[in-house]
Amino acid sequence: MDVTPPVILGDEPGTFPYSVLTERHPAIIDQVRAALPYGPDRQAALDALLHDCTKGVIEPLPADAHDRDRWREWGTDTYAGRPWTDVPWLWSESYFYRRLLGAVGYFTPGTWQGVDPFRPAKLAELDSPETDEELSALDGLAALSPDERDRALLHGSLWGNRADLGFRLSAADGTAASGTPPLVADDSAALWSLLPPAPAAPLLCLIADNAGRELIPDLLLIAHLLGQGRVERAVLHVKPHPYFVSDATPADVLDALRRLRTAPGAARSYGDTLWAALTDGRLAVRAHPFSCAPLPYERMPGDLREEWARATLTILKGDLNYRRLVGDRKWPPTTGFADVTDWFPGPVAALRTLKSEVITGLDAGTETALTAAEGQRWRTSGSHALIQVRR
Ligand SMILES: O=P(O)(O)OC[C@@]1(O)O[C@H](CO)[C@@H](O)[C@@H]1O
């Protein structure tokens, strides 16, 4: 008997996925219109997308789209003609961002080719006083014990996942929740045991999520692990094009590096470490097309499978990567994390704040306590976090 629970759709009014499709996506279209002075042709394309994604059905990509065939393989042949709310939520969200980039002319020769519609918001965050504060806090790390420093940098990367610009559009007061309650699952001991101080792990892969205030602590963690000799080589996976509002692209990596190297104090030396690691090849940045695929990682192509099989550890950051890792399904929360990730080609860790319904690997007591205190809100509020590891 097949006991795999159903994939999450966006078809139930009152649920978080439904609100993303019917409220968040229109709000993102407005945000994009306000961010850059798109001309009448682009405004009309955005009008058409707004109509399509709220009142229309899924349309295939135009015949001349460079990635039309890729998207046919990824699902447009199956889902074209269906309402956006009736297909897997993971798929419809991802397709929305592809269509948005099409509407603003990101892929077509002309003024807007290659212009990230989310860049103004990303830069504002990167240059904010909050980022200044986070960078100056690095000066205090030298006074900590090695274990405390490890923990501070790991938790910096974990909680950096709250800094998600798309998520803030939906947070009740426009900001993500503050405070850091205990983790709902914490396998950090297993994570550190995979990355002992010696011998150095030959390869760490980190699959990044958001730019700005999440990417900076991700880079700091990588610099720390390289600097400590826990890791010989690291590959940072980012998105090949703008995605889910604030997801990191190669351009965002360069912006983050610039931010670190122009900061005073310890931040600058972390930036210098990263610069040196990039130039001598100990750190590589990769932007694979599958990073923007609307599919679970279980369907990863052979080259990624091969790389992640070689890695001592692959760390996946954030909510969307978690959904893609465990499958965006209605798992009972106590389903074993190791059971749903047993197909992953090597040891894998998830560092995630909880921003959507899907969850695995909780113990029954934790689930009961969270639900008693908050109803189901703990699943989506972004105020809880986890570190889960499968060796
Ligand atoms: O992956 P991230 O940045 O942590 O979160 C992405 C997110 O904001 O977008 C989705 C809803 O659009 C949810 O999975 C989640 O809330």
The ligand as an SDF file (V2000), in Angstrom:
LIG
                    3D

 16 16  0  0  0  0  0  0  0  0999 V2000
   12.8340   29.6170    0.9670 O   0  0  0  0  0  0  0  0  0  0  0  0
   12.5770   30.7260    1.9190 P   0  0  0  0  0  0  0  0  0  0  0  0
   13.1430   32.0220    1.4380 O   0  0  0  0  0  0  0  0  0  0  0  0
   12.9890   30.4140    3.3100 O   0  0  0  0  0  0  0  0  0  0  0  0
   11.0210   30.9260    2.0200 O   0  0  0  0  0  0  0  0  0  0  0  0
   10.2440   31.0100    0.8770 C   0  0  0  0  0  0  0  0  0  0  0  0
    8.8700   31.3750    1.2350 C   0  0  0  0  0  0  0  0  0  0  0  0
    8.8000   32.6590    1.7660 O   0  0  0  0  0  0  0  0  0  0  0  0
    8.1820   31.2900    0.0690 O   0  0  0  0  0  0  0  0  0  0  0  0
    7.1970   30.2860    0.1270 C   0  0  0  0  0  0  0  0  0  0  0  0
    5.8980   30.9060   -0.0370 C   0  0  0  0  0  0  0  0  0  0  0  0
    5.9650   31.6520   -1.1700 O   0  0  0  0  0  0  0  0  0  0  0  0
    7.2880   29.5630    1.4030 C   0  0  0  0  0  0  0  0  0  0  0  0
    7.8650   28.3270    1.1860 O   0  0  0  0  0  0  0  0  0  0  0  0
    8.2060   30.3990    2.2140 C   0  0  0  0  0  0  0  0  0  0  0  0
    7.4150   31.0840    3.1060 O   0  0  0  0  0  0  0  0  0  0  0  0
  1  2  2  0
  2  3  1  0
  2  4  1  0
  2  5  1  0
  5  6  1  0
  6  7  1  0
  7  8  1  0
  7  9  1  0
  7 15  1  0
  9 10  1  0
 10 11  1  0
 10 13  1  0
 11 12  1  0
 13 14  1  0
 13 15  1  0
 15 16  1  0
M  END
$$$$
